[in-house]
Every structure is written in C-alpha cells, then in structure tokens.
Amino acid sequence: MITNSSRRSRRLGTWSTVGIVMLFSAAGCSRRTESSAGQGSTGQNNPEGGTKMAEIDPAVSAALARMEATGKLEGTRFEHYVGGGLPPPYYRSDQLMFLVWEGRDTIQFRTPNYNKKPAKEGSYPFDVYRLPAQPEDVKTIARILREGRAFGSSTTPTKVADAVRTELVLTIAGRESKAIYSGFPPALAPLAGLVDTLTARAKSQGQHKLEP
C-alpha cells in the first residue's frame, strides 16, 4: 500500500529532477548566448559585412599624432574613396584627398563627369577641384581618424554585386596603410560628415579642371 507520504516524496523527486535538467539547459543557453554576443561584437564570424578589429600600425598612429599637433601633412597623403553602385551614370567613384600639390598642402576632390562623352575606351573624364588645406583642416581630419580608430578596423567584403564600399588610405613615405569598409559604417559617420563638408567647400571655392 502506497501512503500519501510516499506519493509526495515521488512527486518531489520527479520535480527536483526536472528542475535540475531545466537549470542546466538554461545555463547552457546562457553560455551560448553570451558566446554569440561576443562573436557578434567583433564580427569575426560574420561572413559579410562583419567588422574585423586589428592593431593600428604604429607608423599610422605617429603620423596622425604629428598631423594633429602641427596641422601639416609633411608629405603624408590621405585618401577617402567611395565607389560602387549601378553602372554609369549612377556609379560612384568619389575621391577626397589631402596631399601636397605644387609644394603646398592641398585638398582635392575628384569625381567622374557623366555629362561628358566617354573616351573611346569607355572611361569618363573627371571633375577635379583643388583648394589649399588649412592647418585646422589637417588637424581635424587627423583627430577624427585617430578618435574613430579608422585604421584599426575594416569590414569583410560583401558578395552583393555593385555594392558600395568606402576605402581609406594613408600613405607615409611611400608606404600605404589601408582600411576597407562595406557601405557607410556608423563608426565612420563623423569622418563622412567632414568629407561631405570639405567636398562642398572644394566644389564652391576650389579651382576646377576637367581631367582624363
């Protein structure tokens, strides 16, 4: 004969076992969730568009620190390029550069002119705008690149056809350091905003020339 006390003991034993199983299952889910969150934050396991973190080249850090302190390029060249999209006239190929031109620090913006007839090989001429780079311009671009760790990360290339990409290139004594991003990452928003401002200024105040 099974007593009420025995029945209660069996029920308690059963629920205790269920509780233990649920507890371990929850713990396992929690560990998997935390692990996935950690992987997502670095983007290492994202095959397309994930962010890849990297150590910044000491030469890049030194060059940006010098530019920010002096407001001078001293031969260093910076390029911000946005390219991709649908075929002309919708394809983007916009290049903003800080470079030494004819012996002085210069801001240059270069973009294809689709209103002109392309050459026989199918390439369109470029509108090129140049104006002197002020020391404050050099300091600001260097600060934004440093604070945003622009050369300390990149995104894996996307397989989407005609995808837009942003490329950053810093050339120091002939050596290039490059970072490539898919689209327009939020982390580069301050840089993109400054580029838009400088591009508008180059178009309105700079010397214009049509180049092949």
Secondary structure, 3 states (H helix, E strand, C coil): CCCHHHHHHHHHHHHHHHHHHHHHHHHHHHHHHHHHHHHHHHCCCCCCCCEEECCCCHHHHHHHHHHHHHCCCCCCEEEEEEEECCCCCCCEEEEEEEEEECCEEEEEEEEECCCCCCCCCCCCCEEEEEEECCHHHHHHHHHHHHHCCHHHEEECCCCCCCCCEEEEEEEECCEEEEEEEECCCHHHHHHHHHHHHHHHHHHHHCEEEEEC
